Amino acid sequence: MARPKLKEHRRGQLIKLLSEEKQIIQRNAYIGCVTQAAMNGVREFVIMRQTGHKTIATLRRYIRSGEIFRENAAAGLGI
């Protein structure tokens, strides 16, 4: 049995949603990387050189509270 084709506008919406989800995942990974580097004691100017940030203020918007990484449900799973 052949699968029905998605209507073109539905297909476009699905592609847009998947693209947005990918961008969110990439951004979260980026924020996590910057936050972990800061938690590990990497100096801000070193992180800025890697990320391309021009000001410390902008960089600091990407550094999250370390507690969300230390105290989370996944930590208890041993992953």
LUMZAVO-355809 format. One record per residue (C-alpha): x negated, y negated, z. Coordinates in Angstrom, 3 decimals. Example, Ala and Ser with C-alpha at 12.3 -4.5 7.8 and 13.67 -1.06 7.14 Angstrom:
# residues 2
REC        x        y        z
REC  -12.300    4.500    7.800
REC  -13.670    1.060    7.140
This chain:
# residues 79
REC        x        y        z
REC    0.000    0.000    0.000
REC   -1.469   -3.361   -1.009
REC   -1.872   -6.022    1.630
REC    0.097   -9.190    1.057
REC   -2.000  -12.188    0.096
REC   -2.173  -15.074    2.500
REC   -0.586  -18.170    1.158
REC   -3.292  -20.602    0.121
REC   -2.498  -23.192    2.816
REC   -2.480  -20.477    5.522
REC   -5.814  -19.200    4.250
REC   -7.235  -22.717    4.410
REC   -5.964  -23.164    7.968
REC   -7.537  -19.871    9.030
REC  -10.891  -20.796    7.487
REC  -10.784  -24.189    9.241
REC  -10.015  -22.575   12.617
REC  -12.842  -20.068   12.245
REC  -15.237  -22.858   11.300
REC  -14.202  -24.910   14.346
REC  -14.617  -21.874   16.616
REC  -18.126  -21.284   15.260
REC  -19.031  -24.924   15.931
REC  -17.749  -24.642   19.516
REC  -19.793  -21.481   20.108
REC  -22.915  -23.120   18.671
REC  -22.397  -26.238   20.811
REC  -21.923  -24.150   23.963
REC  -25.107  -22.205   23.207
REC  -26.946  -25.501   22.660
REC  -25.664  -26.936   25.952
REC  -26.566  -23.706   27.747
REC  -30.085  -23.776   26.338
REC  -30.669  -27.407   27.319
REC  -29.200  -26.794   30.791
REC  -31.289  -23.670   31.369
REC  -34.463  -25.470   30.295
REC  -33.716  -28.265   32.782
REC  -32.972  -25.729   35.539
REC  -36.290  -24.021   34.795
REC  -38.121  -27.291   35.374
REC  -38.907  -28.249   31.789
REC  -39.499  -31.987   31.741
REC  -36.881  -34.103   30.028
REC  -39.233  -35.557   27.433
REC  -40.230  -32.021   26.397
REC  -36.569  -31.043   25.964
REC  -35.956  -34.288   24.056
REC  -38.809  -33.525   21.693
REC  -37.208  -30.138   20.934
REC  -33.624  -31.350   20.627
REC  -34.338  -34.644   18.897
REC  -32.569  -36.806   21.478
REC  -33.782  -40.403   21.482
REC  -32.711  -41.372   25.013
REC  -32.667  -39.622   28.377
REC  -29.073  -40.755   28.889
REC  -27.943  -38.859   25.799
REC  -29.895  -35.771   26.791
REC  -28.406  -35.783   30.283
REC  -24.887  -35.550   28.840
REC  -25.854  -32.064   27.635
REC  -27.232  -30.875   30.974
REC  -24.474  -29.195   32.966
REC  -24.346  -28.292   36.624
REC  -26.439  -25.161   37.092
REC  -23.784  -23.624   39.339
REC  -21.659  -22.605   36.369
REC  -24.552  -20.436   35.236
REC  -25.565  -19.050   38.644
REC  -22.104  -18.421   40.074
REC  -19.875  -16.913   37.418
REC  -17.875  -13.743   36.915
REC  -20.229  -12.355   34.268
REC  -23.143  -12.483   36.713
REC  -21.507   -9.675   38.706
REC  -21.351   -7.453   35.647
REC  -25.096   -7.057   35.384
REC  -25.145   -8.332   31.821
